[in-house]
Amino acid sequence: MPLALDVVYLAAVIVLAPWLLYRAICAGKYRDGWREKLWGKAPLRIGDRPCYWFHAVSVGEVLLLRPLVRALARRRPNWDIVISTTTTTGLAVARQTYPDLVTFYAPLDFSWSTRRAVARIRPTVLALVELELWPNLIRAAKCSGAKVAIINARLSTRSYRGYRRLKPLLRSTLGRIDAVAAQAADCARRFVDLGIPGDRVRVTGSVKYDGLESDRNNARTRALRELLGLSPADLVFVAGSTMEGEEEAALAAYTAARHHHPRLRLILVPRHAERFDAVARWLEQQGEVVLRRSRLQGPPPRKPSGRPPVILIDTIGELGAVWGLADVAFVGGSLRPGRGGQNMMEPAAYGASVIFGPHTANFQETVEQLLSRQAARRVADAEELARGLLADLDDPEAAAARGAAGRTLVLAQNGAASRTLAELDRLVEASLTQAAA
């Protein structure tokens, strides 16, 4: 099985090589970390202390680990904690968020790279965040004696259908997983249907709720408000985690609404760092003055006469604080098919009036919870986004009620981190008992 997978992976790399090279040259992606990824050159962990290895694919998964890492540092101070990630931005955020921890690129799922990485890290528990079913990595961890868990596990209907087709090929991999801490009951049932024994699957909720900031007066949001020159009288429309085409929809909605609400300000936060410059150029081509976050280091800018600038957040890791500025929040990755939406609970936690598009397959249960409580607005396209923004600004009481319902929902979900830690504790005790036997 490992050899067969190696052949499949190598064939995929060869087929995708021209595209990867193009993206590396034109967009700056996939340039870094090849030595670590391809050869498993993870940092060599020193000492014999037990170790948690968390693998978080990118920025969102890296950030949701914060409550778990804090709790584990208190509960198991004699354990090492290491975090791997796949993307360049994910690693940058990991190093910024966890400066005292070992953070590194995860190995590609070749047999030789996963064996070497596991041998260098020597994990006691390998915890895969959300859904990272890499057969060779899981196999290498189990062969080393580690326990393997999927935490904050999420399996959408679309992903489930895909994995179900591969069920015979994944049987041995799924059998090696010791615990699944699922976000919701539907996800748990899907994991069991794929072949993970039911006694290894628990519904723990989403850790993302536990890590969400809900106080608009938190230090980071307060500092951003001052830095960006926003006044208490300003109405703020934040379009966050936007993909190509969604900035255009947000700008059109903002332009239309400003005729009726001249104190309205627009903040754009593109999802991917490689698009920052392109979005800035596009805004300028539309005749907008652009205020780029990355170029603000000192006192707040003086208010210009006439139409205020569009604020572009062209930094990594600040969206969580930016949502706290929003009166109305549009969550990107949702107007066009293919992405499946982004985490709409972050702005909901602040009590913003949340809007998202129709393509939210990755957050189906979250969307159902919000809509059933009238805690968010779903729009079909750019025109409906413009109408929805204007409706919220015209009826601030209804918008505030929608935001309050969302915030109440988020706060009621707290506790997933402690339940997830209980599952990890169960694995730890089993591992220690096995080692002592």
C-alpha angles and dihedrals in degrees: 000000000000091000092048090051091049090055092049092048093048091050090051092050091050093049093046096041096099092050093045090050091049092050091047092053100038103032103023092238127140093016100116134063101022093135092052094042100043099038100031093242095168117162113281105247112222123216135019102271117133113262141212113207112195117191113200115175100212147339100308094049092044092054096046089062092070098095091044094050092047092050094046092049088058098040100041107025091161093060127089119232121202129178128204127190138180106221132065092234090047091055092046091053092045091054091047095045098041106031092160095053132079108254126180148151113283116238120257110252096263114130094239096047095047092047092051094046093049091048090053097045098036096199124201090198126019108201115192113201118231103327121347105144100175107163099202094045091049091046093049092049093050092046088055091055097255125140116238126214137173108216129193081013116197127183115175122203091254094050091045092056090051095048091045090062088055095044096117091050093047097047096100093044093050090047090059094058111102100192141009119198100195127201095221143006093255091054091048092053091050092053090050091048090054089058110270108135112256094234089063094055124082132173105233102157129236118313087204088078092056093052096048120114112225102173112094088198094062115134098252095049092044091051092049092050090055095042093050093047096240117160127209089250093059121101109220127210112190120193105190136184089013123179129205110304095019094087087058091053092047093048092049091050091048094048092051094046095049091068088069099028110038093177091065117122127193125217118187122196112182115208097230126051094217089067097055096094094042092052091049091051092047092051091051090050087056089057095256125141106231125212108198117205093212091063096052114092106136137042120339116281119262113258108258122224115253124010112010121238124265108248115229116195100209097169132092125247100017102098092093090061094039092059087064089067094056126107088175120022127195113197111212133215086062110085095068129044121254106051101066097217135278134257107298093178092077095070091034090060090062093050095250118154100255125214127181138165131250098268105081104127092140091060102035097138093043090052092049091051093050096044094045089057094043086243098134143023123237118204129193101216147341093292092055090047089058092048092046093051092049092047091054092049092046092050107035093168093059090044091051091050090052090049093048091052090053093049091049090052093052095048091050090058096060118124101062092114094057091047090049091050089053089058091048090048089054090055092046093053090048091049094049092047090050091049092050094048 
